[in-house]
């Protein structure tokens, strides 16, 4: 027949604690992992949105920055320019200016280039600073002008590329102290590009596009998909300086980056043979996923959830601690009660056995002489009083919460009270060879209290003094009056109480390390409660190896308040 596995009792609490700790830890870990996964997913989503926004802006800028070169310069209408008057292509220039904001001017010539014959088609609302002369009355958005000095500079550089038979002349030039990027298309009379027929191109003011162009395009792209309100977007120059940004939060990690060449033409045109006077300048487009409102909301929500989870774990931990303490306290209380029952059983059996033995001796006529009979009778009386005191302690303990309801208040003479208590222990004191000292002034004022409770109070104190006395068998009872109170102290020559145990000796069931056998652990607890109910104070002074003194201070009878006189 199989036996069920039974764990030792002392293992129950540790295993319970380990199980609860493991459960709380597992719950906290799983909660943290779930919240961390949620936050990671939100971060990945924000990074994806940032990458899409960066790609969108780079694509938009790249397409727009190549637009004039790939669509306007390649238009057949510009080929017609070689045959028509310059004034007839103003509509084409106006259309290009309207579609693309970065060209500042177009220039063109045909045949043999003469600086004075080079035509400049300028914006009427953004005329180049280097263009001299006054603007005449003109309502058309395109100005047809001539500037021989600038034209000569452009012609010299374009002819260098014509000698190398290039289809496009792309370079950077400084005109009027301002950096320009110049892109021109070269037309030849024959397929082998032996003779230049004409040139037309455009100029880009790099200072103006830095200040205006990138900001406008960035804000337009950022508004697509409502990204402007969620994702910070910026364009950085080669030195990392912010050139343009969308009106959103500052850039915060994680960010997504992508390079943007500063070329207002198709970079493939110069991939094989880049011009020496065209610096390769690479800017960067960045989007901060850390500024995404969705991610911010997710982080705030996850942080809030994490705080709630942490509070829940903390509450569980506190509950665990309280449960463990309650379990330990209950175990200690069970142990104390078990010890109390065992001790009380012994304490009850001892006087009963003594009384029974004395009674049997007298009943069988084994007592010889009056003195022996007297000793036997005193033994019965002493053990009866001991038994009565123990029963009184048990009764007092059983009604300790409502003990004041059974008090009967009387005026008590301290000397009479002490003599009655000492008289009850006379046989034990004489048999133990105790030196008894009683010092009570004859004029000490009376106290008001319950006679039975006060006798039980000092019975317990004297009983402790007798029980725990060692080599020095001395019991001293002294009393004195101090204004409105009377103090009665009981001192012994016992082993004393260690300092760490003094605060605990008035607790129910507490027994010190040096208590030995005997005693219920209720004496001082009941004494302390009786003193408290009488409006007094109980103080214990003890020195290890020298003895213990218990002082009881009670109000004098003439100073007891009316509530106490009425029976509380």
SVG drawing of the C-alpha trace seen along z (x, -y; Angstrom):
<svg xmlns="http://www.w3.org/2000/svg" viewBox="-20 -101 60 103">
<polyline fill="none" stroke="black" stroke-width="0.4" points="0.0,0.0 1.5,-3.3 2.1,-6.0 1.4,-9.7 4.6,-11.8 4.5,-14.1 6.8,-17.0 8.2,-18.0 6.2,-20.8 9.3,-23.1 9.5,-22.9 6.0,-24.2 6.6,-27.9 9.9,-28.0 8.4,-26.1 5.3,-28.4 7.5,-31.5 9.6,-30.0 6.5,-29.3 5.0,-32.7 8.3,-34.4 8.7,-32.3 5.1,-33.2 5.5,-36.9 8.9,-36.9 7.4,-34.9 4.5,-37.3 6.7,-40.4 9.1,-38.9 6.3,-37.9 4.6,-41.4 7.9,-43.1 8.6,-41.0 5.1,-41.7 5.4,-45.4 9.0,-45.4 7.7,-43.5 4.9,-46.0 7.4,-48.9 9.8,-47.2 6.9,-46.6 6.0,-50.3 9.6,-51.3 9.9,-49.1 6.7,-50.6 8.0,-54.2 11.4,-53.3 9.5,-51.9 7.5,-55.1 10.7,-57.2 12.4,-55.2 9.4,-55.6 9.3,-59.3 13.0,-59.7 12.7,-57.7 9.7,-59.8 11.6,-63.1 14.8,-61.9 12.8,-60.6 10.8,-63.9 13.9,-66.1 15.9,-64.0 13.1,-63.9 12.5,-67.7 16.2,-68.6 16.6,-66.7 13.4,-68.0 14.7,-71.1 17.6,-69.1 15.5,-66.1 12.3,-67.7 12.9,-71.4 16.3,-71.3 15.4,-68.2 12.2,-69.8 11.8,-70.2 10.6,-73.7 14.2,-74.7 15.4,-73.2 13.0,-75.6 14.8,-78.4 17.6,-78.0 15.3,-79.3 12.9,-81.7 13.4,-85.0 14.3,-84.8 11.1,-86.6 9.0,-83.6 10.4,-81.3 9.5,-83.4 6.3,-81.3 8.5,-78.2 10.7,-79.9 7.7,-81.1 6.3,-77.6 9.6,-76.3 9.9,-79.0 6.4,-78.2 7.1,-74.4 10.6,-74.5 11.5,-77.2 15.3,-76.6 16.4,-77.9 17.3,-81.6 17.8,-82.2 18.0,-80.5 20.7,-81.5 21.2,-80.5 23.0,-81.3 23.3,-79.9 26.0,-80.0 29.3,-81.7 29.0,-82.8 29.4,-86.5 29.1,-87.7 26.9,-90.6 24.5,-88.3 24.0,-85.8 20.4,-85.9 19.4,-85.6 15.8,-84.8 15.4,-86.0 12.7,-85.8 10.9,-89.1 10.3,-88.6 13.8,-87.3 16.2,-89.1 19.8,-88.0 21.9,-90.5 24.6,-90.5 22.3,-91.7 23.0,-95.4 20.6,-98.0 17.1,-99.0 13.9,-97.0 11.6,-98.7 7.9,-98.4 7.1,-94.7 4.1,-92.7 5.4,-89.4 7.1,-87.1 10.1,-86.6 12.7,-89.3 14.9,-89.0 18.2,-90.6 21.9,-90.7 25.0,-90.8 28.2,-90.4 30.6,-90.1 28.7,-87.1 28.1,-85.7 31.8,-85.7 32.5,-83.7 29.9,-81.1 31.0,-80.9 34.6,-80.2 33.7,-77.4 31.1,-75.8 33.5,-75.9 35.9,-73.7 33.3,-71.0 32.4,-71.5 36.1,-70.8 35.7,-67.5 32.4,-66.9 30.3,-66.6 26.5,-66.7 26.2,-68.6 28.3,-71.2 28.0,-71.1 30.1,-73.1 30.1,-75.4 30.9,-79.1 31.0,-82.1 29.0,-85.0 28.8,-88.3 30.3,-86.7 27.6,-83.9 28.1,-80.2 26.1,-78.9 25.6,-75.5 25.4,-75.8 23.8,-73.1 23.8,-73.6 22.8,-71.4 25.1,-71.5 23.7,-71.1 25.9,-70.0 25.4,-70.3 26.6,-66.7 26.2,-63.4 29.9,-63.2 29.7,-66.5 32.4,-68.2 30.8,-71.6 28.8,-73.4 25.5,-74.8 24.0,-76.2 23.8,-76.1 21.0,-76.6 21.1,-76.1 20.2,-77.4 21.8,-78.7 21.0,-77.7 21.8,-80.1 23.0,-77.7 22.6,-80.3 18.9,-80.8 18.1,-77.1 19.7,-76.5 17.5,-79.2 14.2,-78.6 14.0,-75.6 14.7,-72.7 12.5,-74.1 9.5,-74.4 9.9,-70.9 10.5,-69.3 7.3,-70.8 5.3,-69.7 6.5,-66.2 6.1,-66.0 2.5,-66.9 1.9,-63.8 0.2,-61.2 0.0,-63.8 3.6,-63.0 4.3,-66.6 2.5,-66.3 4.2,-63.1 7.6,-62.6 10.5,-65.2 12.1,-65.5 15.2,-67.4 17.8,-68.1 21.4,-68.4 24.3,-69.9 27.7,-68.2 28.7,-69.7 25.7,-68.3 24.0,-71.7 20.2,-71.7 19.2,-73.3 15.5,-72.6 13.1,-70.8 9.5,-70.1 7.5,-71.8 7.6,-68.9 9.4,-67.8 13.3,-67.8 15.1,-64.8 15.4,-62.0 16.8,-58.5 16.3,-56.2 16.7,-58.1 16.7,-57.0 19.2,-58.7 19.7,-58.7 22.2,-60.6 21.2,-63.4 23.7,-64.6 23.5,-68.3 23.1,-68.0 20.4,-69.8 20.9,-67.3 21.1,-63.6 24.3,-62.4 24.8,-59.7 25.7,-62.5 29.1,-63.0 29.5,-59.5 32.4,-58.5 34.2,-61.9 33.3,-64.3 34.3,-67.9 37.1,-69.2 35.3,-72.4 32.2,-70.7 32.7,-69.8 30.9,-66.6 28.7,-67.7 26.5,-65.2 23.7,-66.3 21.7,-64.0 17.9,-63.6 17.0,-62.3 13.7,-61.4 13.6,-60.9 11.5,-57.9 11.9,-58.9 9.6,-61.9 6.8,-59.8 3.6,-60.6 2.5,-57.0 5.7,-55.8 5.5,-58.4 1.9,-57.3 3.1,-53.7 6.0,-54.5 3.8,-56.5 1.3,-53.8 3.9,-51.1 5.6,-53.1 2.2,-53.6 1.5,-49.9 4.9,-49.1 4.4,-51.3 1.0,-49.7 2.6,-46.2 5.4,-47.3 2.9,-48.6 1.0,-45.3 4.2,-43.3 5.1,-45.5 1.7,-45.1 2.0,-41.3 5.4,-41.5 4.1,-43.4 1.3,-40.9 3.8,-38.1 5.8,-39.7 2.7,-40.2 1.5,-36.7 4.9,-35.2 5.0,-37.3 1.5,-36.3 2.3,-32.7 5.4,-32.9 3.5,-34.8 0.8,-32.2 3.4,-29.4 5.1,-31.1 1.7,-31.7 0.8,-28.0 4.2,-27.0 3.6,-29.4 0.1,-28.1 1.3,-24.5 4.0,-25.3 1.5,-27.3 -0.9,-24.3 1.9,-22.0 3.1,-24.4 -0.3,-25.1 -1.1,-21.4 2.0,-20.8 1.3,-23.8 -2.2,-22.5 -1.1,-19.0 1.6,-20.0 -0.6,-21.7 -3.4,-19.1 -0.9,-16.2 0.5,-17.9 -3.0,-18.6 -4.0,-15.0 -0.9,-13.6 -1.4,-15.7 -5.1,-14.7 -4.2,-11.0 -1.7,-11.3 -4.1,-12.9 -7.0,-10.6 -4.9,-7.5 -3.8,-8.8 -0.1,-8.9 0.3,-12.4 1.9,-12.1 1.5,-15.0 0.0,-18.5 3.0,-20.1 3.0,-17.6 -0.7,-18.1 -0.2,-21.9 2.6,-21.6 0.4,-19.4 -2.5,-21.8 -0.3,-24.8 1.0,-22.8 -2.6,-22.2 -3.4,-25.9 -0.3,-27.0 -0.9,-24.7 -4.5,-25.8 -3.5,-29.4 -1.1,-28.5 -3.8,-26.7 -6.2,-29.6 -3.6,-32.1 -3.1,-30.0 -6.9,-29.7 -7.2,-33.5 -4.5,-34.1 -6.3,-31.8 -9.6,-33.6 -8.0,-37.0 -6.3,-35.9 -9.6,-34.5 -11.4,-37.9 -8.4,-40.2 -10.3,-42.3 -13.2,-43.1 -11.4,-42.9 -12.5,-46.3 -16.2,-45.3 -15.6,-42.9 -13.7,-45.3 -15.1,-46.5 -13.5,-49.7 -12.6,-50.1 -10.1,-52.1 -7.1,-49.8 -4.5,-50.3 -1.1,-49.4 0.3,-48.0 -2.7,-45.6 -2.4,-44.6 1.3,-43.8 1.0,-42.0 -1.9,-39.8 0.2,-39.0 3.4,-38.2 1.3,-36.1 0.1,-34.0 3.7,-33.0 4.9,-32.7 5.3,-28.9 7.2,-29.1 9.4,-31.9 10.2,-30.2 10.8,-26.8 13.1,-28.5 15.1,-30.4 14.3,-33.8 15.3,-37.0 12.1,-39.1 12.2,-42.9 9.0,-44.9 9.3,-48.7 6.0,-50.6 5.5,-53.9 2.7,-54.0 1.4,-57.3 1.3,-56.2 -2.0,-57.2 -4.5,-54.5 -5.0,-53.6 -8.3,-52.9 -8.7,-49.7 -10.2,-46.2 -8.9,-44.2 -8.9,-40.9 -7.1,-42.3 -4.5,-44.1 -3.9,-40.9 -3.5,-39.0 -1.1,-41.7 1.3,-41.5 0.9,-37.7 2.3,-37.4 5.2,-39.8 6.1,-38.0 5.7,-34.6 8.1,-35.6 10.6,-36.9 10.5,-33.6 10.4,-31.4 13.4,-32.9 15.6,-33.6 18.9,-31.7 21.7,-31.7 20.7,-35.1 17.3,-34.4 16.0,-37.8 12.6,-39.4 12.1,-43.1 8.9,-45.0 9.0,-48.8 6.4,-51.5 6.4,-55.3 4.1,-58.1 5.1,-60.8 2.5,-63.6 -0.6,-62.1 0.7,-58.5 1.8,-55.6 4.7,-53.3 5.1,-49.8 8.1,-47.8 9.1,-44.2 12.8,-43.3 14.6,-40.0 18.2,-38.7 17.6,-36.5 19.7,-36.1 18.2,-39.2 16.7,-39.7 18.9,-40.4 18.3,-43.9 17.0,-42.5 14.2,-40.6 13.0,-43.5 10.6,-44.9 9.1,-41.5 8.5,-40.2 5.0,-41.8 3.8,-39.9 1.5,-36.9 3.2,-33.6 6.7,-35.1 9.4,-33.2 13.0,-34.3 16.0,-32.1 16.9,-31.8 13.3,-31.2 13.8,-27.4 10.8,-25.2 7.6,-26.3 5.5,-29.4 2.8,-30.1 4.2,-33.1 1.1,-35.1 2.1,-36.7 3.7,-39.9 1.3,-40.3 -1.7,-40.2 0.1,-42.4 0.8,-45.0 -2.9,-44.9 -4.2,-45.4 -1.9,-48.3 -3.0,-49.9 -6.7,-49.4 -6.0,-51.2 -4.4,-54.2 -1.0,-53.4 2.4,-52.5 4.6,-49.4 8.4,-49.7 11.0,-46.9 14.6,-47.5 17.0,-44.5 20.7,-43.8 21.9,-40.4 23.4,-38.6 22.1,-41.2 18.3,-40.8 15.1,-42.4 13.0,-45.2 9.4,-45.7 7.8,-49.1 4.0,-49.6 2.8,-53.2 -0.9,-53.7 -2.9,-56.8 -3.7,-57.7 -7.3,-57.3 -7.9,-61.0 -6.8,-61.7 -8.8,-59.1 -11.0,-60.9 -14.8,-60.7 -14.9,-58.3 -12.8,-55.8 -14.9,-56.3 -18.0,-55.4 -16.5,-52.1 -15.1,-53.2"/>
</svg>
